[in-house]
């Protein structure tokens, strides 16, 4: 069975996660898509070294470390699908509350519409 990655789509049809990924350098994009591909082929347990539960929220993050700390915030829809809500480059030690609030707002919007 194939696992699915679903991108958050705004009410007006925008795809902010895709826009974020498109803004990355080629090498950064390759790291993100390698993790996405591993999830698609082998499931969530295969990407555990790159994931972290965000305490006090239903959110998880995919962590791409290196020169730029890229974060992709998602929520598990089912055992075989994740809803990718937000992506950003982390510049501080702790994930900023505004990034978490934005991801939660997007999740709440998604739930209302689907």
C-alpha positions, 0 to 999 in steps of 0.5 A: 500500500502506498502512503499519502502526503496531502498538502493544505490548500487555502479556501482560495485554492492556494498551496502555501506548503508547495510555495514554501518548498518551491522557494527552497534551494535545489539541495534543500528541496531534495532533502525534503522530498527524500523524506517524503518519498521514504514516507510514501514507500515505507510509512511513518516509522521509516522517517522517525529519526526526522520527526518530532511530536510538538508538545501540547499540540496534535502537530508533528514536525519533520526536521531537516537539519544541516546548514538550514534547519527546515521544518515541515509541520504536519498532522496524521490524518490516518495511519497511511496519510499525513496532512502537511500544514506549514513549512519554514526555516527555523532560525532560533533554538525553539519553534516560534509560537507564530509558526505553531499558531499558523499550522493550527489555524490551517488545521482547523480550517481544513477540518471545517472544510473537509 
